[in-house]
């Protein structure tokens, strides 16, 4: 039996902002706990991550406020 999965493709020819990439992943349905677990593998300290959904002026957003 084949495992079903979703693949995200980022074509960042001019770079990408990390917060925008994370917001896009969460808005597309990525599991917050799974993403956080993967990010914690990077050996860097001094950061924190939380998420909230917001709708302002008819636009949806995922990010930190």
Protein Blocks (a to p, Z undefined) as FASTA:
>chain_A
ZZdddddddddfnopafklmmmmmmmnopafklmmmmmmmpccehiacddddddeehiac
dddZZ
